[in-house]
Every structure is written in structure tokens, then in C-alpha cells.
Amino acid sequence: MSDLTEYEIFVKSKKKWGPAKEVLYPALGLSGETGEVVDRIKKIYRGVTEANLSDLTWRDEEALLELGDVFYYLVALAHDLGFTMQEVIDTNVTKLMARHKTAYYKIMERGDA
């Protein structure tokens, strides 16, 4: 898959729920898959102690698979809500830039960056 638009088309082709389940089904899927990512992180972190903290590796194939499921449901939900992922990304960037602009400039003025 070479770009986000192709992935959106792929997700649309894989959706098995009809209009009666739009929005709710992918929202519940997103929630469930997010829980699986968090559970995987818990399992990675479970054995960490002060003695082996430097050996901690977050990169994990199972976490990658679960993140893919989160992304699938996110794309599907955005589509069911009438948005493209580019709209989601652009809107989020605008929101974050506005939210963090003040804090960013304060840090730059102090020279902490």
C-alpha cells in the first residue's frame, strides 16, 4: 500500500457492516482494539524492575498488529462519519498548532528547546 488514500479504499472494501451499524460498529471496534494495545503494553511492562529497566524494548510485533487494527477501525469510523483521513490529519495539526503555539513559543523564548 503506497499511500493513505489507497488504504482508505482498502478499508472501505473490507467493511462488512451495513448502514444500520455505521458509526457504532467501528467506534466499538476502535475502543476494543485500543484496549488490546494497552493490554499488550501492560504485558511488555509487567516484568520491568529497576534492575532490568535498561533492557525494556517497546517495539513489539504483537503491539504492531494491534496498532494496525486500531488504525483500521479509525479509518472506518472516519469514513462512516463522512471524513477522509487527510481531513482528520489536517484538522488535528491545526488544533495542535493552536493549542501548543503559546507553550512552544514560551519554551523557545526561554531557550529550553
PyMOL commands that set and color helices and strands:
alter all, ss='L'
color gray80, all
select helices_A, chain A and resi 4-14+19-21+24-45+53-55+61-81+85-110
alter helices_A, ss='H'
color red, helices_A
deselect
rebuild
show_as cartoon
